[in-house]
Amino acid sequence: MDIFDQMELRKNDFTPREKQFYRILKNEPDVIAQNTTVAIAARYGIAQSAISRFCQKIGFNSFADFRMALTLSLSSHSFSAEEEKEERGLTDYLCDLTRSTEKTVPKALLISWAKLITQANYIYVAGTGRSSISAQLLASQLVQFCLPTYFIEPGLEVEALHIMRKDDLVILFSAQNATHKDFLAMAAEVSSSRRPRTLLITQSPKHPLFGAVDEAVCLPTWSTLHYPICVETSTSNFVFCSLLGAEISKELKASADSI
């Protein structure tokens, strides 16, 4: 029995606040699986105590145990009985998500970002938690293109700001939370003659940092596309990195040919 079956068995016993968390969990299970009770409480306006009671009511000693079980259940749980009848597997949804990501990202944005990256003096890439994997992937790709790129270790973004200049570019990965708010707040206070350009790659159309960066792109996930099964949340990030890498390769070739 996975965690979703456990919830269904106990849902009639939930208090109003616990039912509120139950509805949030049903709609955005991947968000809950990636966050702490503090972040969830701030995001949805629900008390941490209600989250803790919910976890205990369905048989877990702590939210940490609950979140681990949720992550495991997401890999195997089906969210739609009707979709199961179609016998579509994980590979089908991976292909769908790849195509959806390509359709979501405007060609003009890829061309524009490729130019910004190839023309930047230095490129800094940052991401924390699971987003750090995508950030490291992009940084590795750019290094392979012989572009001066540095991956900023989580927690050192603000310190790195002191060596950044106007012709530098900062690429931030942040799925849903305001992870880089301190960095962007300090960057906003830097004089325009020194402030680097900032790009954000996110997976939430309501990301709190949209207005704090120069440009942003929002990528789809299995949850926003309402797939009946969980597909690794970072998949669209990986696809985007590949699409951007292809455009950068074209830009570098065009620059070489013009010399």
VOBAPA-720899 format. One record per residue: residue number from 1; residue in three letters; chain; x, y, z of N, C-alpha, C, O in turn. Coordinates in steps of 0.1 Angstrom, whole numbers, plus 2048, in hexadecimal, padded with zeros to 3 digits. Each point is the difference from the previous one (the first is absolute). Layout:
// residues N
   nr  rest  kette  n_x  n_y  n_z  ca_x  ca_y  ca_z  c_x  c_y  c_z  o_x  o_y  o_z
  NUM   ALA      A    X    Y    Z     X     Y     Z    X    Y    Z    X    Y    Z
...
END
This chain:
// residues 259
   nr  rest  kette  n_x  n_y  n_z  ca_x  ca_y  ca_z  c_x  c_y  c_z  o_x  o_y  o_z
    1   MET      A  808  7F4  800   7F8   80C   800  809  80D  800  808  801  809
    2   ASP      A  7F6  807  7ED   808   80C   800  7FA  80B  808  7F5  7FF  805
    3   ILE      A  812  80D  7FB   7FB   80B   809  7F3  806  7FC  7F8  804  808
    4   PHE      A  805  7FB  7EB   7F3   806   7FB  7F4  7F7  805  7F5  805  803
    5   ASP      A  80D  7EE  7FD   7F6   7F6   805  7FE  802  80F  7F5  800  804
    6   GLN      A  816  803  803   7FF   802   80E  7F8  80D  803  7F7  800  809
    7   MET      A  80B  80A  7EF   7F8   80D   802  7F1  7FD  7FD  7F8  806  807
    8   GLU      A  805  7F3  7EF   7F2   7FD   7FC  7F9  7F9  80B  7F4  802  803
    9   LEU      A  813  7F5  804   7FA   7F8   80B  7FC  809  80C  7F7  7FD  807
   10   ARG      A  811  80E  7FB   7FE   808   80C  7FA  80E  7FD  7FF  807  809
   11   LYS      A  7FE  7FC  7EB   7FB   80D   7FC  7F4  805  808  7FE  80C  802
   12   ASN      A  7F9  7EA  801   7F4   804   808  803  804  80E  7F7  806  807
   13   ASP      A  815  7F7  7FE   804   804   80D  807  80D  801  803  805  80B
   14   PHE      A  800  801  7EA   808   80D   7FF  7F8  80B  806  7F4  801  7FE
   15   THR      A  812  808  809   7FA   80D   804  800  809  7F4  806  7FD  7F6
   16   PRO      A  7F3  80F  80B   800   809   7F5  80D  804  7FB  803  801  7F4
   17   ARG      A  807  802  815   80D   804   7FC  808  7F5  7FA  807  802  7F7
   18   GLU      A  7F7  7F2  80E   806   7F4   7FA  7FB  7FD  7F2  807  7FC  7F8
   19   LYS      A  7EC  807  807   7FA   7FE   7F2  806  80A  7F6  801  7FD  7F5
   20   GLN      A  802  80F  811   806   80A   7F7  80D  7FB  7FB  803  802  7F4
   21   PHE      A  805  7F9  815   80D   7FA   7FC  7FF  7F4  7F7  807  7FE  7F6
   22   TYR      A  7EF  7FA  80C   7FD   7F5   7F8  7FD  804  7F1  805  7FA  7F7
   23   ARG      A  7F3  811  808   7FD   805   7F2  80C  805  7F9  802  7FE  7F4
   24   ILE      A  806  809  814   80D   805   7FA  809  7F5  7FC  805  800  7F5
   25   LEU      A  7FC  7F6  813   808   7F4   7FD  7FB  7F9  7F4  808  7FB  7F8
   26   LYS      A  7EB  804  806   7FA   7F9   7F4  803  807  7F3  803  7FA  7F6
   27   ASN      A  7FD  814  80B   802   808   7F4  80F  802  7FD  803  801  7F4
   28   GLU      A  805  800  816   80E   803   7FD  80A  7F7  809  807  805  808
   29   PRO      A  7F8  7EE  7F6   808   7F7   808  80F  802  7FF  807  7FE  809
   30   ASP      A  7FD  806  7EB   80F   802   7FD  805  80C  808  80C  800  804
   31   VAL      A  7EC  80A  7FD   804   80C   808  802  7FC  80F  809  804  806
   32   ILE      A  7ED  7F5  7FF   801   7FC   80E  80C  7F7  802  807  801  80B
   33   ALA      A  7FC  7F6  7EC   80B   7F7   801  80E  807  800  80A  7FA  805
   34   GLN      A  7F6  812  7F6   80D   807   7FE  802  80B  80B  80A  807  7FF
   35   ASN      A  7ED  7FB  80A   800   80B   809  800  7FC  80F  7FC  7F5  803
   36   THR      A  807  815  805   800   7FE   80F  7F2  805  805  7F9  806  7F8
   37   THR      A  804  7F7  814   7F3   805   806  800  80F  800  7F5  806  7FF
   38   VAL      A  816  800  804   801   80E   800  7FD  807  7F3  7F8  809  7FF
   39   ALA      A  80E  7F1  7F6   7FD   805   7F3  7F2  7FE  7FB  7F9  808  7FA
   40   ILE      A  801  7EC  80A   7F2   7FD   7FC  7F7  809  808  7F6  805  7FA
   41   ALA      A  80C  7FD  812   7F8   809   808  800  80E  7FB  7F5  807  7FF
   42   ALA      A  816  7FE  7FD   801   80E   7FA  7FA  800  7F2  7F9  80B  7FD
   43   ARG      A  808  7EB  7FB   7FB   800   7F3  7F1  7FF  7FF  7F9  807  7F8
   44   TYR      A  801  7F1  811   7F1   7FD   7FF  7F8  806  80C  7F4  7FF  800
   45   GLY      A  813  807  80A   7F9   806   80B  7F9  7F5  809  7F5  803  805
   46   ILE      A  812  7F2  7FD   7FB   7F6   808  80A  7FD  80C  80C  801  7FE
   47   ALA      A  7EE  7FD  80E   809   7FF   80C  809  7F4  7FF  7FB  7F5  7FC
   48   GLN      A  811  80C  809   809   7F4   801  7FA  7F5  809  802  7F4  7FD
   49   SER      A  7F7  811  80D   7FB   7F6   809  7F5  7F7  7FA  7FF  7F4  803
   50   ALA      A  7FA  812  7F3   7F6   7F8   7F9  806  7F6  7F7  7FB  7F5  7FE
   51   ILE      A  811  80F  7FC   807   7F7   7F7  805  7F4  808  800  7F5  7FC
   52   SER      A  806  80E  810   805   7F6   809  7F5  7F6  804  802  7F4  801
   53   ARG      A  7F3  812  803   7F4   7F7   804  7FC  7F7  7F5  7FC  7F5  802
   54   PHE      A  803  811  7F2   7FC   7F8   7F4  809  7F4  7FE  7FC  7F5  7FE
   55   CYS      A  811  80D  803   80A   7F6   7FE  7FE  7F5  80B  801  7F4  7FD
   56   GLN      A  7FD  810  80F   7FE   7F6   80B  7F3  7F8  7FE  800  7F4  804
   57   LYS      A  7F6  813  7F7   7F3   7FA   7FF  800  7F4  7F6  7F9  7F7  801
   58   ILE      A  810  80A  7F5   801   7F6   7F6  80B  7F6  802  804  7F8  7F8
   59   GLY      A  802  809  814   80A   7F6   805  80F  803  7FF  808  7F7  800
   60   PHE      A  7FB  816  800   80E   804   7FF  805  807  80D  7F8  808  805
   61   ASN      A  814  7F6  7FF   804   806   80D  804  80F  7FD  800  808  80A
   62   SER      A  804  7FB  7EA   805   80E   7FD  7FD  803  7F2  7FD  7F7  7F7
   63   PHE      A  804  816  806   7FF   804   7F2  80B  7FB  7F7  7FE  7FD  7F4
   64   ALA      A  80E  801  812   80B   7FB   7F8  7FD  7F2  7FB  803  7FC  7F5
   65   ASP      A  7F7  7FB  814   7FD   7F3   7FC  7F5  800  7F6  800  7F8  7F6
   66   PHE      A  7F6  811  80C   7F5   801   7F6  805  804  7F2  7FC  7FB  7F6
   67   ARG      A  80D  80F  80A   805   805   7F3  808  7F5  7F9  7FF  7FF  7F4
   68   MET      A  809  7F9  813   807   7F5   7FA  7F6  7F6  7FA  803  7FC  7F4
   69   ALA      A  7F3  801  813   7F6   7F6   7FB  7F9  806  7F4  7FC  7F9  7F6
   70   LEU      A  801  814  80A   7F9   807   7F5  809  800  7F3  7FB  7FD  7F6
   71   THR      A  812  805  80C   809   800   7F4  800  7F2  7FA  800  7FF  7F4
   72   LEU      A  800  7F7  814   800   7F2   7FB  7F3  7FD  7FA  800  7F9  7F5
   73   SER      A  7F5  80B  810   7F3   7FD   7FB  7FE  807  7F2  7F9  7FB  7F7
   74   LEU      A  80D  811  808   7FE   808   7F3  805  7F8  7F4  7FC  802  7F5
   75   SER      A  80F  7F6  80E   806   7F9   7F4  7F7  7F4  7FB  803  7FB  7F5
   76   SER      A  7F3  801  813   7F8   7F5   7FC  7F1  802  800  7F9  7F8  7FA
   77   HIS      A  803  813  80C   7F1   802   801  7FA  805  7F3  806  809  7F9
   78   SER      A  7EE  7F2  804   7F9   805   7F5  7F5  80A  805  7F9  7FC  809
   79   PHE      A  805  80F  7F0   7F7   80A   805  7F3  800  7F8  7F7  809  802
   80   SER      A  807  7EE  7F5   7F4   7FF   7F8  7FE  7F2  7FC  807  7FA  7F8
   81   ALA      A  7EE  801  80C   7FC   7F2   7FC  7FD  7FF  7F1  803  7F6  7FA
   82   GLU      A  7F7  815  801   7FD   7FF   7F1  80D  800  7F8  800  7F8  7F6
   83   GLU      A  80A  80F  80E   80D   800   7F8  806  7F2  801  807  7FC  7F6
   84   GLU      A  7F7  7FD  815   806   7F3   801  7FB  7F7  7F5  808  7F7  7FB
   85   LYS      A  7EC  80B  801   7FA   7F7   7F5  806  802  7F3  800  7F7  7F8
   86   GLU      A  807  815  806   806   802   7F3  80E  7FA  800  806  7FF  7F5
   87   GLU      A  7FE  7FB  816   80D   7F9   801  80C  809  7FB  808  7FA  7F9
   88   ARG      A  7F7  812  80A   80C   809   7FD  80A  7FF  80B  7FC  800  80C
   89   GLY      A  810  7FE  7F1   80B   7FF   80A  808  80C  802  7FD  80B  7FA
   90   LEU      A  80D  7F4  80E   809   80B   804  807  806  7F3  801  80C  7FF
   91   THR      A  803  7EB  7F9   807   805   7F3  7F7  809  7F8  805  80A  7FA
   92   ASP      A  7EE  7F2  805   7F7   808   7F8  7FF  80F  806  800  809  7F9
   93   TYR      A  7FF  7F7  815   7FF   80D   806  80D  808  800  800  80C  7FF
   94   LEU      A  80B  7ED  801   80D   807   7FE  801  807  7F3  805  80B  7FE
   95   CYS      A  7F6  7ED  7F8   800   806   7F2  7F7  80C  7FF  803  80A  7FA
   96   ASP      A  7F1  7F4  80C   7F6   80B   800  806  80D  807  7FE  80B  7FB
   97   LEU      A  809  7F3  810   805   80B   808  80B  807  7F8  802  80C  800
   98   THR      A  806  7EC  7F9   80B   805   7F7  7FA  809  7F5  804  80B  7FE
   99   ARG      A  7F1  7F0  7FC   7FA   808   7F5  7F9  80C  806  801  80B  7FA
  100   SER      A  7F9  7F4  811   7F9   80B   807  80A  80B  804  7FD  80C  7FE
  101   THR      A  80F  7F0  806   80A   80A   804  805  808  7F4  801  80C  800
  102   GLU      A  801  7EC  7F5   804   807   7F3  7F6  80A  7FB  803  80A  7FB
  103   LYS      A  7F0  7F2  806   7F5   809   7FC  7FF  80C  809  7FC  80B  7FB
  104   THR      A  807  7F3  812   7FE   80B   80A  80B  80B  7FE  7FD  80C  802
  105   VAL      A  80F  7F0  7FB   80B   809   7FF  800  807  7F2  802  7F9  7F6
  106   PRO      A  7FC  814  809   801   807   7F3  80D  7FF  7FA  80B  801  807
  107   LYS      A  7F6  7FD  7EC   80C   800   7F9  808  80D  801  80C  800  801
  108   ALA      A  7ED  80B  800   806   80D   801  808  801  80D  80A  806  801
  109   LEU      A  7F0  7F4  80A   807   800   80D  80D  7F8  800  80A  804  805
  110   LEU      A  7F5  7F0  7F4   80C   7F8   7FF  80C  808  7F9  80B  7FF  804
  111   ILE      A  7F1  807  7F1   80A   808   7F8  805  80B  808  80C  803  800
  112   SER      A  7EB  805  807   804   80B   808  809  7FC  80C  80B  806  802
  113   TRP      A  7F2  7EF  805   808   7FB   80B  80D  7FB  7FB  80A  802  807
  114   ALA      A  7F6  7F8  7EE   80D   7FA   7FA  80A  80C  7FD  80C  7FF  803
  115   LYS      A  7EE  80C  7F8   809   80C   7FE  805  806  80D  80C  804  801
  116   LEU      A  7EB  7FD  809   804   805   80D  80B  7F8  806  80A  805  805
  117   ILE      A  7F5  7EE  7FA   80A   7F7   806  80D  800  7F9  80B  801  806
  118   THR      A  7F5  7FF  7EC   80D   800   7F9  807  80E  800  80C  800  7FE
  119   GLN      A  7EC  80A  805   806   80E   801  804  804  80E  806  80B  801
  120   ALA      A  7F6  7ED  809   803   804   80D  80F  7FF  804  807  7F8  7FA
  121   ASN      A  7FD  811  80F   80E   7FF   804  802  7F4  808  809  7F8  7FD
  122   TYR      A  7EF  806  80E   800   7F4   808  7F2  7FC  802  7F7  808  801
  123   ILE      A  806  7EB  800   7F3   7FA   803  800  7F9  80D  809  7F7  802
  124   TYR      A  7ED  80C  806   7FF   7F9   80D  7F3  7F9  800  7F5  806  7FD
  125   VAL      A  80B  7EE  808   7F4   7F8   800  7FD  7FB  80E  80A  7FB  807
  126   ALA      A  7EA  806  7FE   7FD   7FC   80E  7F3  7F9  801  7F6  802  7F8
  127   GLY      A  809  7F5  812   7F3   7F9   803  803  7F9  80D  80B  7FB  803
  128   THR      A  7EA  803  805   802   7F9   80D  7F6  7F4  7FF  7F7  7FF  7F9
  129   GLY      A  80C  7F7  810   7F8   7F4   801  800  7F9  7F3  80B  7FE  7FA
  130   ARG      A  7E9  7FD  801   800   7F9   7F4  803  809  7F4  805  7FB  7F5
  131   SER      A  7F9  812  80C   803   809   7F5  80F  801  7FE  804  804  7F5
  132   SER      A  804  7F8  815   80E   801   7FE  805  7F6  7F6  80B  803  7F9
  133   ILE      A  7EE  7F2  805   804   7F6   7F6  7FF  806  7F2  809  7FF  7F8
  134   SER      A  7EC  808  805   7FE   807   7F4  80A  80B  7FD  805  802  7F5
  135   ALA      A  7FE  805  816   809   80B   7FF  80E  7FB  7FD  808  805  7F8
  136   GLN      A  7FC  7F0  80E   80D   7FA   7FD  801  7FA  7F2  80A  801  7FA
  137   LEU      A  7EB  7FA  801   7FF   7FB   7F3  803  80B  7F6  808  7FE  7F7
  138   LEU      A  7F1  80D  80A   801   80B   7F7  80F  806  801  806  803  7F6
  139   ALA      A  7FF  7FE  816   80D   805   802  80A  7F7  7F9  80A  805  7F9
  140   SER      A  7F5  7EE  808   808   7F7   7F9  800  801  7F1  80A  800  7F9
  141   GLN      A  7EA  802  802   7FE   802   7F1  807  80C  7FC  807  800  7F5
  142   LEU      A  7F8  80B  812   806   80C   7FC  80F  7FF  800  807  806  7F8
  143   VAL      A  7FF  7F3  812   80E   7FE   801  805  7F8  7F4  80A  803  7FB
  144   GLN      A  7EE  7F4  801   804   7F8   7F4  800  808  7F3  807  7FD  7F7
  145   PHE      A  7F1  80E  809   800   809   7F5  80C  80A  802  801  80A  7F8
  146   CYS      A  807  7F4  812   80C   809   803  7FB  80E  804  808  80A  7FD
  147   LEU      A  7ED  7F7  809   7FB   80D   805  804  801  80F  7FF  7F6  807
  148   PRO      A  805  816  7FD   804   802   80E  7F5  7FF  80A  7F9  80A  803
  149   THR      A  804  7EA  802   7F4   7FE   808  804  7FA  80E  80A  7F9  801
  150   TYR      A  7EF  80C  809   802   7FB   80D  7F3  7FC  807  7F6  808  7FF
  151   PHE      A  80A  7ED  807   7F4   7FB   808  802  806  80E  80A  7FD  806
  152   ILE      A  7EC  80A  7FF   801   806   80E  7FA  7F5  809  7F5  7FC  7FF
  153   GLU      A  813  801  80B   7FC   7F6   80A  7F4  806  808  800  80C  803
  154   PRO      A  7F6  7EC  800   7F4   805   808  804  807  80C  808  7FB  808
  155   GLY      A  7F3  811  7FA   803   808   80C  80B  80A  7FE  802  809  809
  156   LEU      A  805  7F7  7EC   80B   809   7FD  7FC  80B  7F5  809  807  7FC
  157   GLU      A  7EA  7F9  801   7FC   80A   7F5  803  80E  804  805  808  7F7
  158   VAL      A  7F8  7FC  815   802   80E   804  80E  804  800  804  80A  7FC
  159   GLU      A  805  7EC  809   80E   803   800  806  802  7F2  808  808  7FD
  160   ALA      A  7F2  7EF  7FA   805   801   7F2  7FD  80D  7F9  806  804  7F7
  161   LEU      A  7EF  803  80E   7FC   80C   7FA  80B  80B  800  800  809  7F8
  162   HIS      A  809  7F6  812   80A   80A   802  80A  800  7F5  807  80A  7FD
  163   ILE      A  7FA  7EB  7FB   80A   7FF   7F5  7F9  801  7F3  807  800  7F5
  164   MET      A  7EC  802  80B   7F9   801   7F3  800  80E  7FB  800  80A  807
  165   ARG      A  7FF  7F7  7EB   800   80D   7FA  7F4  801  7F6  7F9  7F6  7FD
  166   LYS      A  806  816  7FD   7F5   803   7F7  7FF  7F6  7F4  7F5  7FC  7FB
  167   ASP      A  817  800  800   800   7F8   7F4  7FF  7F1  803  801  7F7  7F7
  168   ASP      A  7FC  806  816   7FF   7F2   804  7F1  7FC  7FF  7F7  808  800
  169   LEU      A  807  7EB  800   7F2   7FA   7FF  7FE  7F6  80C  809  7F7  802
  170   VAL      A  7EC  80A  804   7FD   7F7   80B  7F3  7F8  7FC  7F6  806  7FD
  171   ILE      A  80B  7ED  803   7F5   7F7   7FC  7FC  7F8  80D  807  7F9  805
  172   LEU      A  7EC  80A  7FF   7FB   7FA   80C  7F6  7F5  7FD  7F7  802  7F8
  173   PHE      A  80A  7F3  80F   7F6   7F5   7FF  7F8  800  80D  806  7FF  80B
  174   SER      A  7ED  802  7F4   7F8   800   80C  7F2  7FB  7FC  7F9  807  7FA
  175   ALA      A  804  7ED  80A   7F3   7FA   7FC  7F4  808  804  7F7  803  7F8
  176   GLN      A  808  800  815   7F4   806   805  802  80A  80B  7F7  809  802
  177   ASN      A  813  7F6  806   802   809   80C  809  80B  7FD  808  800  7F7
  178   ALA      A  7F8  80A  812   808   80C   7FF  80E  7FE  806  805  807  809
  179   THR      A  801  7EE  7F2   80D   7FC   805  80B  80B  7FF  808  801  809
  180   HIS      A  7F8  806  7EC   80B   80A   7FD  7FB  80E  804  806  80A  7FA
  181   LYS      A  7F1  7F8  80E   7FA   80D   803  80B  80A  806  801  80B  7FD
  182   ASP      A  808  7EF  80C   80A   809   806  80A  804  7F6  804  80C  800
  183   PHE      A  800  7EB  7F7   809   804   7F6  7FB  80B  7F7  806  80A  7FD
  184   LEU      A  7ED  7F4  7FE   7FA   80A   7F7  7FD  80D  807  801  80B  7FA
  185   ALA      A  7FC  7F5  813   7FE   80C   808  80D  808  801  800  80C  7FE
  186   MET      A  80B  7ED  804   80D   807   801  804  805  7F2  806  80B  7FE
  187   ALA      A  7F7  7ED  7F7   804   804   7F3  7F9  80C  7FC  805  809  7F8
  188   ALA      A  7EE  7F9  80D   7F8   80C   7FC  806  80C  806  7FE  80B  7FB
  189   GLU      A  80A  7F4  810   806   80B   806  80E  804  7FA  805  80B  803
  190   VAL      A  800  7EC  7F5   80D   803   7F9  7FE  80A  7F5  7F5  800  7F9
  191   SER      A  814  809  805   7FF   80B   7F6  7FE  7F9  7F2  806  7F5  7FE
  192   SER      A  7F3  812  7F9   7FE   7FA   7F3  80D  7FE  7F8  800  7F8  7F7
  193   SER      A  80B  80F  80D   80C   7FF   7F9  807  7F3  804  80A  7FC  7F9
  194   ARG      A  7F1  7FD  812   807   7F3   804  7F6  7F5  800  804  7F4  801
  195   ARG      A  7EF  80E  7FF   7F6   7F6   801  800  7F6  7F5  7FF  804  7F4
  196   PRO      A  802  7EF  80E   800   7F6   7F6  7F1  7FD  7FB  7F7  804  807
  197   ARG      A  808  7F7  7ED   7F3   7FD   7FB  7FB  7F2  806  809  7F7  801
  198   THR      A  7EA  808  802   7FB   7F4   807  7F5  7F9  7F7  7F7  806  7FB
  199   LEU      A  80B  7ED  804   7F6   7F8   7F9  7FB  7F5  80A  807  7FB  808
  200   LEU      A  7EC  802  7F8   7FA   7F6   809  7F9  7F5  7F8  7F8  803  7F6
  201   ILE      A  80B  7F1  80E   7F9   7F4   7FA  7F8  7FA  80B  805  7FB  80A
  202   THR      A  7EE  805  7F4   7F7   7FB   80B  7F5  7F7  7FA  800  7FD  7F4
  203   GLN      A  7F8  7FD  815   7F5   7F7   7FC  7F3  804  806  7F7  7F8  801
  204   SER      A  809  815  803   7F3   805   806  7FD  80D  7FA  808  809  801
  205   PRO      A  7EC  7F8  7F9   7FC   80D   7FA  7FD  80B  80A  7FF  80C  7FD
  206   LYS      A  801  7F0  810   7FE   80A   80B  80D  801  809  7FF  804  80B
  207   HIS      A  80C  7FA  7EF   80C   800   807  802  80E  806  7FF  80A  7F9
  208   PRO      A  804  7F7  814   801   80D   807  80C  809  7FB  800  80C  803
  209   LEU      A  809  7EF  7F5   80C   808   7FC  7FF  804  7F1  80A  806  7FB
  210   PHE      A  7EB  7F8  7FF   7FE   804   7F2  804  80E  7FD  807  804  7F7
  211   GLY      A  7F4  805  812   802   80E   7FF  80E  805  804  803  80C  7FE
  212   ALA      A  805  7EB  808   80D   804   805  80B  7FD  7F7  80C  804  802
  213   VAL      A  7F2  7F5  7F3   80A   7FD   7F6  7FE  807  7F3  7F5  806  7FD
  214   ASP      A  815  7FB  7FA   7FE   806   7F4  7F8  7F9  7F6  7F7  805  7F9
  215   GLU      A  80A  7ED  807   7F8   7F8   7F7  7FE  7F2  807  808  7FC  808
  216   ALA      A  7ED  7FE  7F4   7FC   7F3   807  7F9  7F7  7F6  7F9  805  7F6
  217   VAL      A  808  7EE  80C   7F9   7F6   7F8  7F9  7F6  809  807  7FC  80A
  218   CYS      A  7ED  801  7F4   7F9   7F6   808  7FE  7F3  7F8  7F9  801  7F6
  219   LEU      A  80C  7F5  810   7FF   7F3   7F9  7F5  7F7  806  7FD  801  80B
  220   PRO      A  7FD  7F6  7ED   7F6   7F7   805  805  7F4  808  80C  7FD  7FF
  221   THR      A  7EB  7FD  809   804   7F4   807  7F4  7F7  7FF  7F6  803  7FA
  222   TRP      A  80C  7F0  80B   7F5   7F6   7FF  7F4  805  807  7F5  7FD  7FC
  223   SER      A  80D  80B  80F   7F5   805   808  7F8  80A  7F9  7F4  800  7FF
  224   THR      A  813  80A  7FB   7F9   80B   7F9  7F9  7FB  7F3  7F6  806  7FB
  225   LEU      A  80F  7EF  800   7FA   7FA   7F4  7F6  7F5  803  7F9  7FA  7F7
  226   HIS      A  805  804  816   7F5   7F7   805  802  7F1  7FC  7F7  7FA  7FC
  227   TYR      A  816  802  804   802   7F2   7FC  7FB  7F7  80C  800  804  80B
  228   PRO      A  7FC  7F0  7F1   7FB   7F7   80B  80B  7F9  808  7FE  7F9  80A
  229   ILE      A  80F  808  7F1   80B   7FA   807  80B  80B  802  800  80A  7F9
  230   CYS      A  808  7F4  811   80B   80A   803  80C  7FE  7F6  805  7F4  7FE
  231   VAL      A  7FF  816  7FC   80C   800   7F8  80A  80A  807  7FC  80A  805
  232   GLU      A  811  7F2  7FC   80A   808   807  7FE  80F  7FD  800  804  7F4
  233   THR      A  7FF  804  816   7FD   80E   7FF  80B  807  7F8  7FD  80A  7F9
  234   SER      A  80F  7F2  808   80B   807   7F9  801  7FD  7F1  808  806  7F9
  235   THR      A  7EF  7F1  802   801   7FC   7F2  7FF  80C  7F7  808  801  7F6
  236   SER      A  7EF  808  80C   7FF   80B   7F7  80C  809  801  803  807  7F6
  237   ASN      A  803  7FA  816   80D   808   801  80B  7FA  7F7  807  807  7F9
  238   PHE      A  7FA  7EB  807   80A   7F9   7F8  7FD  803  7F1  809  802  7F8
  239   VAL      A  7EA  7FD  804   7FC   802   7F2  804  80F  7FC  805  802  7F5
  240   PHE      A  7F8  807  814   803   80E   7FD  80F  802  7FE  804  807  7F7
  241   CYS      A  804  7F3  812   80E   801   7FE  805  7FB  7F3  809  806  7FA
  242   SER      A  7F1  7EF  801   804   7FA   7F3  7FC  80A  7F5  808  802  7F7
  243   LEU      A  7EC  803  80A   7FC   80A   7F5  808  80C  800  804  805  7F5
  244   LEU      A  800  800  817   808   80C   801  80E  7FD  7FB  806  808  7F9
  245   GLY      A  7FF  7EC  80A   80D   7FC   7FC  801  800  7F1  80A  804  7FA
  246   ALA      A  7EC  7F6  7FF   800   800   7F2  800  80D  7FA  807  803  7F6
  247   GLU      A  7F2  807  810   800   80E   7FA  80D  807  802  804  807  7F8
  248   ILE      A  802  7F6  814   80E   806   803  80A  7FA  7F5  808  808  7FC
  249   SER      A  7F7  7EC  801   809   7FA   7F6  7FF  807  7F3  80A  803  7F9
  250   LYS      A  7E9  800  803   7FE   807   7F3  806  80E  801  806  804  7F6
  251   GLU      A  7F8  802  815   805   80E   802  80F  801  7FF  805  808  7FA
  252   LEU      A  801  7EE  80D   80F   800   7FF  805  7FD  7F2  80A  805  7FC
  253   LYS      A  7EF  7F2  7FD   805   7FC   7F3  7FE  80D  7F6  809  802  7F8
  254   ALA      A  7EC  805  80A   7FD   80B   7F8  80B  80B  802  804  807  7F7
  255   SER      A  800  7FA  816   80A   80A   804  80E  7FC  7F9  807  809  7FC
  256   ALA      A  7FC  7EB  805   80C   7FB   7FA  801  801  7F1  80A  804  7FB
  257   ASP      A  7EB  7FA  7FF   7FF   801   7F1  801  80E  7FB  805  803  7F5
  258   SER      A  7F7  807  814   801   80E   7FC  80D  806  802  803  80B  7FB
  259   ILE      A  806  7EE  80B   80E   805   802  808  7FF  7F3  80C  804  800
END
